[in-house]
Amino acid sequence: MEITSETMKAGGSEKAVETISVQGRLDSMTSPEFEKQLFKLIDDGKALIVLDCSRLDYVSSAGLRAFLSTAKKARQARGKFVIGCPSQQVGEILEVAGFSGILPIFKTLEEAVNACAT
């Protein structure tokens, strides 16, 4: 798994949104490091987070738990955690797991960043 981060500004807003891109698999082996990195961002005051899933090949239940814990921590820090650009496979996993009713999921990165900044 590879994680990269980029700070973006939402259209019409001066709010900084952290865009996290994950490549590979998010499973029981990789989710602890994923969660640790995202928690550090939130602890550093960067609680507006978009997870770019366009290069994420697979997410297990451990990865889904990491999504939920990150969303909870972001809310506690008065931030947001949203998902953008899920690949077809990840989108199906999110749908089957019922995440479309739990976390905001957007088809494009631009939509996700704009929604996160509002």
C-alpha positions in Angstrom: 0.0 0.0 0.0 1.2 3.5 -0.8 -0.3 6.6 0.7 0.3 10.1 -0.7 -1.1 13.4 0.5 -1.8 16.7 -1.2 -3.4 19.9 0.2 -6.1 21.4 -2.1 -8.3 24.4 -1.9 -12.0 24.0 -2.7 -13.5 26.1 -5.4 -14.7 29.4 -3.9 -13.3 28.5 -0.5 -10.1 29.2 1.3 -10.4 26.1 3.4 -7.5 23.6 3.0 -8.6 20.1 2.3 -6.1 17.2 2.7 -6.5 14.8 -0.2 -5.2 11.3 0.6 -4.6 8.9 -2.2 -4.2 5.2 -1.4 -2.8 2.8 -3.9 -3.0 -1.0 -3.5 -4.8 -2.9 -0.8 -6.2 -1.7 2.5 -6.5 -4.8 4.7 -5.6 -6.1 8.1 -1.9 -5.8 7.3 -2.0 -2.2 6.0 -5.0 -0.5 7.7 -3.1 0.1 11.0 -0.5 2.3 9.2 -3.3 4.0 7.2 -5.2 4.8 10.3 -2.0 6.0 12.1 -1.2 8.4 9.2 -4.7 9.8 9.0 -5.0 10.3 12.8 -1.7 12.2 12.7 -3.1 14.6 10.1 -6.2 15.2 12.3 -4.0 15.7 15.4 -2.0 18.2 13.4 -5.1 20.2 12.7 -5.9 18.9 9.2 -9.3 17.5 9.8 -10.9 18.1 6.4 -9.9 14.9 4.6 -10.9 13.5 1.2 -9.9 9.9 0.6 -9.1 9.4 -3.1 -9.9 5.7 -3.8 -9.3 5.8 -7.5 -6.1 3.7 -7.1 -7.3 1.5 -4.2 -7.7 -2.1 -5.5 -9.3 -3.6 -2.4 -10.6 -2.7 1.0 -11.3 -5.3 3.7 -13.4 -5.1 6.8 -10.3 -3.8 8.6 -10.0 -1.0 6.1 -13.7 -0.2 6.5 -13.2 0.0 10.2 -10.3 2.4 9.6 -12.6 4.6 7.5 -15.2 4.7 10.3 -12.6 5.5 13.0 -11.1 8.2 10.9 -14.5 9.8 10.2 -15.3 9.7 13.9 -12.0 11.4 14.8 -12.4 14.0 12.1 -15.9 14.8 13.4 -14.6 15.2 16.9 -12.0 17.7 15.6 -14.9 19.6 13.8 -13.7 18.3 10.5 -15.0 15.9 7.8 -13.9 12.7 6.2 -15.4 11.9 2.7 -14.6 9.4 0.0 -14.0 10.3 -3.6 -13.4 8.4 -6.8 -14.0 4.8 -5.6 -12.9 2.3 -8.2 -15.6 -0.1 -9.4 -14.5 -2.8 -7.0 -14.2 -0.6 -4.0 -17.5 1.1 -4.8 -19.2 -2.3 -4.8 -17.6 -3.1 -1.4 -18.7 0.2 0.0 -22.3 -0.4 -1.3 -22.6 -3.9 0.0 -21.3 -2.9 3.4 -23.8 -0.1 3.5 -21.3 2.7 3.6 -23.2 4.9 1.2 -25.6 5.7 4.1 -22.8 6.3 6.6 -20.1 8.3 4.8 -20.4 10.8 2.0 -19.1 9.1 -1.3 -18.5 11.2 -4.4 -17.8 10.1 -8.0 -15.2 12.8 -8.6 -12.4 14.2 -6.6 -13.6 17.8 -7.3 -17.0 17.0 -5.9 -15.5 15.4 -2.8 -13.1 18.4 -2.1 -15.9 20.9 -2.5 -18.3 19.0 -0.3 -15.6 18.6 2.4 -14.9 22.3 2.5 -18.6 23.3 3.1 
